[in-house]
């Protein structure tokens, strides 16, 4: 039976006057490319629910989930 390990990387949403549209997406892409070179495979990108706010009023950030088969 195959076994896997997982890595979770948090990418906070970039905000502010000097932030360009797509900056957070570009950060996610850089992480995905970098981790794939280390043998990790992208499994999923999720937007965690902010429990303190009760509802989502915009993206707070993303969790990029990677998978790697282990021996």
mmCIF file of the N, C-alpha and C atoms, coordinates in Angstrom:
data_MODEL
# 
_entry.id   MODEL 
# 
loop_
_atom_site.group_PDB 
_atom_site.id 
_atom_site.type_symbol 
_atom_site.label_atom_id 
_atom_site.label_alt_id 
_atom_site.label_comp_id 
_atom_site.label_asym_id 
_atom_site.label_entity_id 
_atom_site.label_seq_id 
_atom_site.pdbx_PDB_ins_code 
_atom_site.Cartn_x 
_atom_site.Cartn_y 
_atom_site.Cartn_z 
_atom_site.occupancy 
_atom_site.B_iso_or_equiv 
_atom_site.pdbx_formal_charge 
_atom_site.auth_seq_id 
_atom_site.auth_comp_id 
_atom_site.auth_asym_id 
_atom_site.auth_atom_id 
_atom_site.pdbx_PDB_model_num 
ATOM 1   N N  . UNK A 1 1  ? 0.842   -1.180 0.000  1.00 0.00 ? 1  UNK A N  1 
ATOM 2   C CA . UNK A 1 1  ? 0.000   0.000  0.000  1.00 0.00 ? 1  UNK A CA 1 
ATOM 3   C C  . UNK A 1 1  ? 0.892   1.251  0.000  1.00 0.00 ? 1  UNK A C  1 
ATOM 4   N N  . UNK A 1 2  ? 0.578   2.188  -0.826 1.00 0.00 ? 2  UNK A N  1 
ATOM 5   C CA . UNK A 1 2  ? 1.349   3.419  -0.913 1.00 0.00 ? 2  UNK A CA 1 
ATOM 6   C C  . UNK A 1 2  ? 1.078   4.298  0.306  1.00 0.00 ? 2  UNK A C  1 
ATOM 7   N N  . UNK A 1 3  ? 2.125   5.017  0.727  1.00 0.00 ? 3  UNK A N  1 
ATOM 8   C CA . UNK A 1 3  ? 1.993   5.962  1.830  1.00 0.00 ? 3  UNK A CA 1 
ATOM 9   C C  . UNK A 1 3  ? 2.399   7.344  1.327  1.00 0.00 ? 3  UNK A C  1 
ATOM 10  N N  . UNK A 1 4  ? 1.782   8.353  1.925  1.00 0.00 ? 4  UNK A N  1 
ATOM 11  C CA . UNK A 1 4  ? 2.042   9.720  1.503  1.00 0.00 ? 4  UNK A CA 1 
ATOM 12  C C  . UNK A 1 4  ? 2.293   10.614 2.712  1.00 0.00 ? 4  UNK A C  1 
ATOM 13  N N  . UNK A 1 5  ? 3.033   11.657 2.488  1.00 0.00 ? 5  UNK A N  1 
ATOM 14  C CA . UNK A 1 5  ? 3.165   12.716 3.486  1.00 0.00 ? 5  UNK A CA 1 
ATOM 15  C C  . UNK A 1 5  ? 2.647   14.001 2.845  1.00 0.00 ? 5  UNK A C  1 
ATOM 16  N N  . UNK A 1 6  ? 2.232   14.922 3.688  1.00 0.00 ? 6  UNK A N  1 
ATOM 17  C CA . UNK A 1 6  ? 1.628   16.152 3.196  1.00 0.00 ? 6  UNK A CA 1 
ATOM 18  C C  . UNK A 1 6  ? 2.305   17.359 3.813  1.00 0.00 ? 6  UNK A C  1 
ATOM 19  N N  . UNK A 1 7  ? 2.343   18.422 3.047  1.00 0.00 ? 7  UNK A N  1 
ATOM 20  C CA . UNK A 1 7  ? 2.922   19.695 3.485  1.00 0.00 ? 7  UNK A CA 1 
ATOM 21  C C  . UNK A 1 7  ? 1.873   20.772 3.240  1.00 0.00 ? 7  UNK A C  1 
ATOM 22  N N  . UNK A 1 8  ? 1.689   21.637 4.235  1.00 0.00 ? 8  UNK A N  1 
ATOM 23  C CA . UNK A 1 8  ? 0.727   22.731 4.147  1.00 0.00 ? 8  UNK A CA 1 
ATOM 24  C C  . UNK A 1 8  ? 1.495   24.042 4.234  1.00 0.00 ? 8  UNK A C  1 
ATOM 25  N N  . UNK A 1 9  ? 1.325   24.897 3.246  1.00 0.00 ? 9  UNK A N  1 
ATOM 26  C CA . UNK A 1 9  ? 1.993   26.197 3.247  1.00 0.00 ? 9  UNK A CA 1 
ATOM 27  C C  . UNK A 1 9  ? 0.933   27.283 3.187  1.00 0.00 ? 9  UNK A C  1 
ATOM 28  N N  . UNK A 1 10 ? 0.976   28.171 4.171  1.00 0.00 ? 10 UNK A N  1 
ATOM 29  C CA . UNK A 1 10 ? 0.021   29.280 4.226  1.00 0.00 ? 10 UNK A CA 1 
ATOM 30  C C  . UNK A 1 10 ? 0.537   30.446 3.396  1.00 0.00 ? 10 UNK A C  1 
ATOM 31  N N  . UNK A 1 11 ? -0.329  30.982 2.557  1.00 0.00 ? 11 UNK A N  1 
ATOM 32  C CA . UNK A 1 11 ? -0.007  32.156 1.744  1.00 0.00 ? 11 UNK A CA 1 
ATOM 33  C C  . UNK A 1 11 ? -1.017  33.237 2.111  1.00 0.00 ? 11 UNK A C  1 
ATOM 34  N N  . UNK A 1 12 ? -0.598  34.208 2.938  1.00 0.00 ? 12 UNK A N  1 
ATOM 35  C CA . UNK A 1 12 ? -1.536  35.264 3.322  1.00 0.00 ? 12 UNK A CA 1 
ATOM 36  C C  . UNK A 1 12 ? -1.897  36.138 2.118  1.00 0.00 ? 12 UNK A C  1 
ATOM 37  N N  . UNK A 1 13 ? -3.132  36.612 2.092  1.00 0.00 ? 13 UNK A N  1 
ATOM 38  C CA . UNK A 1 13 ? -3.556  37.527 1.032  1.00 0.00 ? 13 UNK A CA 1 
ATOM 39  C C  . UNK A 1 13 ? -2.795  38.835 1.190  1.00 0.00 ? 13 UNK A C  1 
ATOM 40  N N  . UNK A 1 14 ? -2.243  39.319 0.105  1.00 0.00 ? 14 UNK A N  1 
ATOM 41  C CA . UNK A 1 14 ? -1.523  40.587 0.146  1.00 0.00 ? 14 UNK A CA 1 
ATOM 42  C C  . UNK A 1 14 ? -2.524  41.721 0.022  1.00 0.00 ? 14 UNK A C  1 
ATOM 43  N N  . UNK A 1 15 ? -2.349  42.725 0.861  1.00 0.00 ? 15 UNK A N  1 
ATOM 44  C CA . UNK A 1 15 ? -3.257  43.869 0.874  1.00 0.00 ? 15 UNK A CA 1 
ATOM 45  C C  . UNK A 1 15 ? -2.440  45.159 0.978  1.00 0.00 ? 15 UNK A C  1 
ATOM 46  N N  . UNK A 1 16 ? -3.060  46.239 0.596  1.00 0.00 ? 16 UNK A N  1 
ATOM 47  C CA . UNK A 1 16 ? -2.402  47.527 0.732  1.00 0.00 ? 16 UNK A CA 1 
ATOM 48  C C  . UNK A 1 16 ? -2.475  48.335 -0.546 1.00 0.00 ? 16 UNK A C  1 
ATOM 49  N N  . UNK A 1 17 ? -2.016  49.569 -0.435 1.00 0.00 ? 17 UNK A N  1 
ATOM 50  C CA . UNK A 1 17 ? -2.107  50.502 -1.561 1.00 0.00 ? 17 UNK A CA 1 
ATOM 51  C C  . UNK A 1 17 ? -1.199  50.109 -2.729 1.00 0.00 ? 17 UNK A C  1 
ATOM 52  N N  . UNK A 1 18 ? -0.054  49.490 -2.440 1.00 0.00 ? 18 UNK A N  1 
ATOM 53  C CA . UNK A 1 18 ? 0.914   49.186 -3.495 1.00 0.00 ? 18 UNK A CA 1 
ATOM 54  C C  . UNK A 1 18 ? 0.794   47.763 -4.032 1.00 0.00 ? 18 UNK A C  1 
ATOM 55  N N  . UNK A 1 19 ? -0.197  47.029 -3.566 1.00 0.00 ? 19 UNK A N  1 
ATOM 56  C CA . UNK A 1 19 ? -0.386  45.644 -4.000 1.00 0.00 ? 19 UNK A CA 1 
ATOM 57  C C  . UNK A 1 19 ? -1.108  45.634 -5.339 1.00 0.00 ? 19 UNK A C  1 
ATOM 58  N N  . UNK A 1 20 ? -0.576  44.865 -6.249 1.00 0.00 ? 20 UNK A N  1 
ATOM 59  C CA . UNK A 1 20 ? -1.180  44.718 -7.570 1.00 0.00 ? 20 UNK A CA 1 
ATOM 60  C C  . UNK A 1 20 ? -2.168  43.549 -7.547 1.00 0.00 ? 20 UNK A C  1 
ATOM 61  N N  . UNK A 1 21 ? -3.197  43.649 -8.355 1.00 0.00 ? 21 UNK A N  1 
ATOM 62  C CA . UNK A 1 21 ? -4.137  42.531 -8.495 1.00 0.00 ? 21 UNK A CA 1 
ATOM 63  C C  . UNK A 1 21 ? -3.355  41.328 -8.990 1.00 0.00 ? 21 UNK A C  1 
ATOM 64  N N  . UNK A 1 22 ? -3.541  40.215 -8.336 1.00 0.00 ? 22 UNK A N  1 
ATOM 65  C CA . UNK A 1 22 ? -2.844  38.999 -8.752 1.00 0.00 ? 22 UNK A CA 1 
ATOM 66  C C  . UNK A 1 22 ? -1.555  38.721 -7.997 1.00 0.00 ? 22 UNK A C  1 
ATOM 67  N N  . UNK A 1 23 ? -1.129  39.620 -7.094 1.00 0.00 ? 23 UNK A N  1 
ATOM 68  C CA . UNK A 1 23 ? 0.119   39.398 -6.348 1.00 0.00 ? 23 UNK A CA 1 
ATOM 69  C C  . UNK A 1 23 ? 0.061   38.130 -5.512 1.00 0.00 ? 23 UNK A C  1 
ATOM 70  N N  . UNK A 1 24 ? -1.061  37.891 -4.849 1.00 0.00 ? 24 UNK A N  1 
ATOM 71  C CA . UNK A 1 24 ? -1.188  36.694 -4.019 1.00 0.00 ? 24 UNK A CA 1 
ATOM 72  C C  . UNK A 1 24 ? -1.170  35.451 -4.894 1.00 0.00 ? 24 UNK A C  1 
ATOM 73  N N  . UNK A 1 25 ? -1.815  35.523 -6.045 1.00 0.00 ? 25 UNK A N  1 
ATOM 74  C CA . UNK A 1 25 ? -1.804  34.399 -6.974 1.00 0.00 ? 25 UNK A CA 1 
ATOM 75  C C  . UNK A 1 25 ? -0.388  34.117 -7.457 1.00 0.00 ? 25 UNK A C  1 
ATOM 76  N N  . UNK A 1 26 ? 0.362   35.157 -7.744 1.00 0.00 ? 26 UNK A N  1 
ATOM 77  C CA . UNK A 1 26 ? 1.752   34.991 -8.184 1.00 0.00 ? 26 UNK A CA 1 
ATOM 78  C C  . UNK A 1 26 ? 2.589   34.344 -7.080 1.00 0.00 ? 26 UNK A C  1 
ATOM 79  N N  . UNK A 1 27 ? 2.338   34.723 -5.826 1.00 0.00 ? 27 UNK A N  1 
ATOM 80  C CA . UNK A 1 27 ? 3.043   34.110 -4.702 1.00 0.00 ? 27 UNK A CA 1 
ATOM 81  C C  . UNK A 1 27 ? 2.733   32.621 -4.632 1.00 0.00 ? 27 UNK A C  1 
ATOM 82  N N  . UNK A 1 28 ? 1.479   32.257 -4.847 1.00 0.00 ? 28 UNK A N  1 
ATOM 83  C CA . UNK A 1 28 ? 1.083   30.841 -4.857 1.00 0.00 ? 28 UNK A CA 1 
ATOM 84  C C  . UNK A 1 28 ? 1.803   30.098 -5.979 1.00 0.00 ? 28 UNK A C  1 
ATOM 85  N N  . UNK A 1 29 ? 1.863   30.690 -7.154 1.00 0.00 ? 29 UNK A N  1 
ATOM 86  C CA . UNK A 1 29 ? 2.528   30.050 -8.288 1.00 0.00 ? 29 UNK A CA 1 
ATOM 87  C C  . UNK A 1 29 ? 4.005   29.815 -7.995 1.00 0.00 ? 29 UNK A C  1 
ATOM 88  N N  . UNK A 1 30 ? 4.670   30.800 -7.394 1.00 0.00 ? 30 UNK A N  1 
ATOM 89  C CA . UNK A 1 30 ? 6.092   30.657 -7.067 1.00 0.00 ? 30 UNK A CA 1 
ATOM 90  C C  . UNK A 1 30 ? 6.314   29.510 -6.089 1.00 0.00 ? 30 UNK A C  1 
ATOM 91  N N  . UNK A 1 31 ? 5.450   29.402 -5.095 1.00 0.00 ? 31 UNK A N  1 
ATOM 92  C CA . UNK A 1 31 ? 5.556   28.316 -4.120 1.00 0.00 ? 31 UNK A CA 1 
ATOM 93  C C  . UNK A 1 31 ? 5.331   26.970 -4.791 1.00 0.00 ? 31 UNK A C  1 
ATOM 94  N N  . UNK A 1 32 ? 4.342   26.884 -5.647 1.00 0.00 ? 32 UNK A N  1 
ATOM 95  C CA . UNK A 1 32 ? 4.036   25.624 -6.333 1.00 0.00 ? 32 UNK A CA 1 
ATOM 96  C C  . UNK A 1 32 ? 5.216   25.177 -7.190 1.00 0.00 ? 32 UNK A C  1 
ATOM 97  N N  . UNK A 1 33 ? 5.800   26.079 -7.944 1.00 0.00 ? 33 UNK A N  1 
ATOM 98  C CA . UNK A 1 33 ? 6.943   25.745 -8.795 1.00 0.00 ? 33 UNK A CA 1 
ATOM 99  C C  . UNK A 1 33 ? 8.138   25.330 -7.941 1.00 0.00 ? 33 UNK A C  1 
ATOM 100 N N  . UNK A 1 34 ? 8.401   26.081 -6.884 1.00 0.00 ? 34 UNK A N  1 
ATOM 101 C CA . UNK A 1 34 ? 9.531   25.789 -5.997 1.00 0.00 ? 34 UNK A CA 1 
ATOM 102 C C  . UNK A 1 34 ? 9.390   24.423 -5.339 1.00 0.00 ? 34 UNK A C  1 
ATOM 103 N N  . UNK A 1 35 ? 8.218   24.127 -4.804 1.00 0.00 ? 35 UNK A N  1 
ATOM 104 C CA . UNK A 1 35 ? 8.010   22.853 -4.112 1.00 0.00 ? 35 UNK A CA 1 
ATOM 105 C C  . UNK A 1 35 ? 8.016   21.674 -5.084 1.00 0.00 ? 35 UNK A C  1 
ATOM 106 N N  . UNK A 1 36 ? 7.537   21.880 -6.302 1.00 0.00 ? 36 UNK A N  1 
ATOM 107 C CA . UNK A 1 36 ? 7.545   20.787 -7.280 1.00 0.00 ? 36 UNK A CA 1 
ATOM 108 C C  . UNK A 1 36 ? 8.973   20.386 -7.629 1.00 0.00 ? 36 UNK A C  1 
ATOM 109 N N  . UNK A 1 37 ? 9.894   21.333 -7.620 1.00 0.00 ? 37 UNK A N  1 
ATOM 110 C CA . UNK A 1 37 ? 11.306  21.031 -7.875 1.00 0.00 ? 37 UNK A CA 1 
ATOM 111 C C  . UNK A 1 37 ? 11.912  20.196 -6.750 1.00 0.00 ? 37 UNK A C  1 
ATOM 112 N N  . UNK A 1 38 ? 11.279  20.212 -5.585 1.00 0.00 ? 38 UNK A N  1 
ATOM 113 C CA . UNK A 1 38 ? 11.742  19.433 -4.423 1.00 0.00 ? 38 UNK A CA 1 
ATOM 114 C C  . UNK A 1 38 ? 11.034  18.082 -4.332 1.00 0.00 ? 38 UNK A C  1 
ATOM 115 N N  . UNK A 1 39 ? 10.215  17.761 -5.331 1.00 0.00 ? 39 UNK A N  1 
ATOM 116 C CA . UNK A 1 39 ? 9.548   16.470 -5.369 1.00 0.00 ? 39 UNK A CA 1 
ATOM 117 C C  . UNK A 1 39 ? 8.132   16.460 -4.830 1.00 0.00 ? 39 UNK A C  1 
ATOM 118 N N  . UNK A 1 40 ? 7.603   17.620 -4.455 1.00 0.00 ? 40 UNK A N  1 
ATOM 119 C CA . UNK A 1 40 ? 6.233   17.699 -3.939 1.00 0.00 ? 40 UNK A CA 1 
ATOM 120 C C  . UNK A 1 40 ? 5.263   17.897 -5.087 1.00 0.00 ? 40 UNK A C  1 
ATOM 121 N N  . UNK A 1 41 ? 4.104   17.276 -4.982 1.00 0.00 ? 41 UNK A N  1 
ATOM 122 C CA . UNK A 1 41 ? 3.056   17.417 -5.992 1.00 0.00 ? 41 UNK A CA 1 
ATOM 123 C C  . UNK A 1 41 ? 1.915   18.226 -5.393 1.00 0.00 ? 41 UNK A C  1 
ATOM 124 N N  . UNK A 1 42 ? 1.436   19.217 -6.152 1.00 0.00 ? 42 UNK A N  1 
ATOM 125 C CA . UNK A 1 42 ? 0.306   20.023 -5.703 1.00 0.00 ? 42 UNK A CA 1 
ATOM 126 C C  . UNK A 1 42 ? -0.910  19.124 -5.559 1.00 0.00 ? 42 UNK A C  1 
ATOM 127 N N  . UNK A 1 43 ? -1.534  19.192 -4.389 1.00 0.00 ? 43 UNK A N  1 
ATOM 128 C CA . UNK A 1 43 ? -2.741  18.401 -4.135 1.00 0.00 ? 43 UNK A CA 1 
ATOM 129 C C  . UNK A 1 43 ? -3.981  19.281 -4.221 1.00 0.00 ? 43 UNK A C  1 
ATOM 130 N N  . UNK A 1 44 ? -3.921  20.453 -3.546 1.00 0.00 ? 44 UNK A N  1 
ATOM 131 C CA . UNK A 1 44 ? -5.100  21.315 -3.516 1.00 0.00 ? 44 UNK A CA 1 
ATOM 132 C C  . UNK A 1 44 ? -4.716  22.689 -2.967 1.00 0.00 ? 44 UNK A C  1 
ATOM 133 N N  . UNK A 1 45 ? -5.464  23.691 -3.376 1.00 0.00 ? 45 UNK A N  1 
ATOM 134 C CA . UNK A 1 45 ? -5.363  25.033 -2.791 1.00 0.00 ? 45 UNK A CA 1 
ATOM 135 C C  . UNK A 1 45 ? -6.728  25.342 -2.194 1.00 0.00 ? 45 UNK A C  1 
ATOM 136 N N  . UNK A 1 46 ? -6.746  25.700 -0.905 1.00 0.00 ? 46 UNK A N  1 
ATOM 137 C CA . UNK A 1 46 ? -8.016  25.983 -0.242 1.00 0.00 ? 46 UNK A CA 1 
ATOM 138 C C  . UNK A 1 46 ? -7.973  27.350 0.417  1.00 0.00 ? 46 UNK A C  1 
ATOM 139 N N  . UNK A 1 47 ? -9.142  27.912 0.581  1.00 0.00 ? 47 UNK A N  1 
ATOM 140 C CA . UNK A 1 47 ? -9.311  29.166 1.321  1.00 0.00 ? 47 UNK A CA 1 
ATOM 141 C C  . UNK A 1 47 ? -9.947  28.811 2.654  1.00 0.00 ? 47 UNK A C  1 
ATOM 142 N N  . UNK A 1 48 ? -9.173  28.871 3.735  1.00 0.00 ? 48 UNK A N  1 
ATOM 143 C CA . UNK A 1 48 ? -9.742  28.517 5.032  1.00 0.00 ? 48 UNK A CA 1 
ATOM 144 C C  . UNK A 1 48 ? -10.858 29.473 5.449  1.00 0.00 ? 48 UNK A C  1 
ATOM 145 N N  . UNK A 1 49 ? -11.823 28.942 6.169  1.00 0.00 ? 49 UNK A N  1 
ATOM 146 C CA . UNK A 1 49 ? -12.932 29.731 6.698  1.00 0.00 ? 49 UNK A CA 1 
ATOM 147 C C  . UNK A 1 49 ? -12.445 30.477 7.931  1.00 0.00 ? 49 UNK A C  1 
ATOM 148 N N  . UNK A 1 50 ? -12.731 31.765 8.009  1.00 0.00 ? 50 UNK A N  1 
ATOM 149 C CA . UNK A 1 50 ? -12.351 32.574 9.162  1.00 0.00 ? 50 UNK A CA 1 
ATOM 150 C C  . UNK A 1 50 ? -13.437 32.446 10.219 1.00 0.00 ? 50 UNK A C  1 
ATOM 151 N N  . UNK A 1 51 ? -13.189 31.631 11.240 1.00 0.00 ? 51 UNK A N  1 
ATOM 152 C CA . UNK A 1 51 ? -14.196 31.361 12.267 1.00 0.00 ? 51 UNK A CA 1 
ATOM 153 C C  . UNK A 1 51 ? -14.537 32.601 13.092 1.00 0.00 ? 51 UNK A C  1 
ATOM 154 N N  . UNK A 1 52 ? -13.595 33.503 13.269 1.00 0.00 ? 52 UNK A N  1 
ATOM 155 C CA . UNK A 1 52 ? -13.827 34.696 14.088 1.00 0.00 ? 52 UNK A CA 1 
ATOM 156 C C  . UNK A 1 52 ? -14.831 35.640 13.433 1.00 0.00 ? 52 UNK A C  1 
ATOM 157 N N  . UNK A 1 53 ? -14.808 35.699 12.104 1.00 0.00 ? 53 UNK A N  1 
ATOM 158 C CA . UNK A 1 53 ? -15.704 36.607 11.401 1.00 0.00 ? 53 UNK A CA 1 
ATOM 159 C C  . UNK A 1 53 ? -17.084 35.982 11.198 1.00 0.00 ? 53 UNK A C  1 
ATOM 160 N N  . UNK A 1 54 ? -17.158 34.671 11.222 1.00 0.00 ? 54 UNK A N  1 
ATOM 161 C CA . UNK A 1 54 ? -18.436 33.993 11.051 1.00 0.00 ? 54 UNK A CA 1 
ATOM 162 C C  . UNK A 1 54 ? -18.842 33.834 9.598  1.00 0.00 ? 54 UNK A C  1 
ATOM 163 N N  . UNK A 1 55 ? -18.477 34.752 8.773  1.00 0.00 ? 55 UNK A N  1 
ATOM 164 C CA . UNK A 1 55 ? -18.730 34.669 7.334  1.00 0.00 ? 55 UNK A CA 1 
ATOM 165 C C  . UNK A 1 55 ? -17.491 35.167 6.612  1.00 0.00 ? 55 UNK A C  1 
ATOM 166 N N  . UNK A 1 56 ? -17.412 34.880 5.347  1.00 0.00 ? 56 UNK A N  1 
ATOM 167 C CA . UNK A 1 56 ? -16.235 35.290 4.583  1.00 0.00 ? 56 UNK A CA 1 
ATOM 168 C C  . UNK A 1 56 ? -16.470 36.649 3.927  1.00 0.00 ? 56 UNK A C  1 
ATOM 169 N N  . UNK A 1 57 ? -15.653 37.618 4.292  1.00 0.00 ? 57 UNK A N  1 
ATOM 170 C CA . UNK A 1 57 ? -15.701 38.955 3.683  1.00 0.00 ? 57 UNK A CA 1 
ATOM 171 C C  . UNK A 1 57 ? -14.453 39.190 2.862  1.00 0.00 ? 57 UNK A C  1 
ATOM 172 N N  . UNK A 1 58 ? -14.111 38.269 2.047  1.00 0.00 ? 58 UNK A N  1 
ATOM 173 C CA . UNK A 1 58 ? -12.900 38.381 1.258  1.00 0.00 ? 58 UNK A CA 1 
ATOM 174 C C  . UNK A 1 58 ? -11.895 37.342 1.720  1.00 0.00 ? 58 UNK A C  1 
ATOM 175 N N  . UNK A 1 59 ? -10.947 37.101 0.888  1.00 0.00 ? 59 UNK A N  1 
ATOM 176 C CA . UNK A 1 59 ? -9.958  36.065 1.148  1.00 0.00 ? 59 UNK A CA 1 
ATOM 177 C C  . UNK A 1 59 ? -8.916  36.567 2.141  1.00 0.00 ? 59 UNK A C  1 
ATOM 178 N N  . UNK A 1 60 ? -8.706  35.797 3.197  1.00 0.00 ? 60 UNK A N  1 
ATOM 179 C CA . UNK A 1 60 ? -7.679  36.121 4.187  1.00 0.00 ? 60 UNK A CA 1 
ATOM 180 C C  . UNK A 1 60 ? -6.338  35.525 3.773  1.00 0.00 ? 60 UNK A C  1 
ATOM 181 N N  . UNK A 1 61 ? -6.389  34.498 2.970  1.00 0.00 ? 61 UNK A N  1 
ATOM 182 C CA . UNK A 1 61 ? -5.185  33.814 2.521  1.00 0.00 ? 61 UNK A CA 1 
ATOM 183 C C  . UNK A 1 61 ? -5.550  32.448 1.973  1.00 0.00 ? 61 UNK A C  1 
ATOM 184 N N  . UNK A 1 62 ? -4.541  31.672 1.667  1.00 0.00 ? 62 UNK A N  1 
ATOM 185 C CA . UNK A 1 62 ? -4.742  30.352 1.092  1.00 0.00 ? 62 UNK A CA 1 
ATOM 186 C C  . UNK A 1 62 ? -3.871  29.338 1.812  1.00 0.00 ? 62 UNK A C  1 
ATOM 187 N N  . UNK A 1 63 ? -4.282  28.093 1.780  1.00 0.00 ? 63 UNK A N  1 
ATOM 188 C CA . UNK A 1 63 ? -3.456  26.973 2.206  1.00 0.00 ? 63 UNK A CA 1 
ATOM 189 C C  . UNK A 1 63 ? -3.155  26.182 0.941  1.00 0.00 ? 63 UNK A C  1 
ATOM 190 N N  . UNK A 1 64 ? -1.871  26.068 0.625  1.00 0.00 ? 64 UNK A N  1 
ATOM 191 C CA . UNK A 1 64 ? -1.447  25.292 -0.535 1.00 0.00 ? 64 UNK A CA 1 
ATOM 192 C C  . UNK A 1 64 ? -0.990  23.942 0.011  1.00 0.00 ? 64 UNK A C  1 
ATOM 193 N N  . UNK A 1 65 ? -1.620  22.877 -0.453 1.00 0.00 ? 65 UNK A N  1 
ATOM 194 C CA . UNK A 1 65 ? -1.376  21.544 0.076  1.00 0.00 ? 65 UNK A CA 1 
ATOM 195 C C  . UNK A 1 65 ? -0.598  20.727 -0.969 1.00 0.00 ? 65 UNK A C  1 
ATOM 196 N N  . UNK A 1 66 ? 0.492   20.131 -0.494 1.00 0.00 ? 66 UNK A N  1 
ATOM 197 C CA . UNK A 1 66 ? 1.350   19.310 -1.344 1.00 0.00 ? 66 UNK A CA 1 
ATOM 198 C C  . UNK A 1 66 ? 1.376   17.885 -0.825 1.00 0.00 ? 66 UNK A C  1 
ATOM 199 N N  . UNK A 1 67 ? 1.656   16.960 -1.731 1.00 0.00 ? 67 UNK A N  1 
ATOM 200 C CA . UNK A 1 67 ? 1.702   15.540 -1.414 1.00 0.00 ? 67 UNK A CA 1 
ATOM 201 C C  . UNK A 1 67 ? 2.989   14.944 -1.956 1.00 0.00 ? 67 UNK A C  1 
ATOM 202 N N  . UNK A 1 68 ? 3.562   13.986 -1.203 1.00 0.00 ? 68 UNK A N  1 
ATOM 203 C CA . UNK A 1 68 ? 4.742   13.278 -1.670 1.00 0.00 ? 68 UNK A CA 1 
ATOM 204 C C  . UNK A 1 68 ? 4.624   11.823 -1.215 1.00 0.00 ? 68 UNK A C  1 
ATOM 205 N N  . UNK A 1 69 ? 4.890   10.906 -2.130 1.00 0.00 ? 69 UNK A N  1 
ATOM 206 C CA . UNK A 1 69 ? 4.877   9.497  -1.763 1.00 0.00 ? 69 UNK A CA 1 
ATOM 207 C C  . UNK A 1 69 ? 6.123   9.181  -0.953 1.00 0.00 ? 69 UNK A C  1 
ATOM 208 N N  . UNK A 1 70 ? 5.942   8.369  0.099  1.00 0.00 ? 70 UNK A N  1 
ATOM 209 C CA . UNK A 1 70 ? 7.078   7.972  0.930  1.00 0.00 ? 70 UNK A CA 1 
ATOM 210 C C  . UNK A 1 70 ? 7.234   6.463  0.868  1.00 0.00 ? 70 UNK A C  1 
ATOM 211 N N  . UNK A 1 71 ? 8.416   6.006  1.172  1.00 0.00 ? 71 UNK A N  1 
ATOM 212 C CA . UNK A 1 71 ? 8.698   4.557  1.142  1.00 0.00 ? 71 UNK A CA 1 
ATOM 213 C C  . UNK A 1 71 ? 8.211   3.878  2.386  1.00 0.00 ? 71 UNK A C  1 
# 
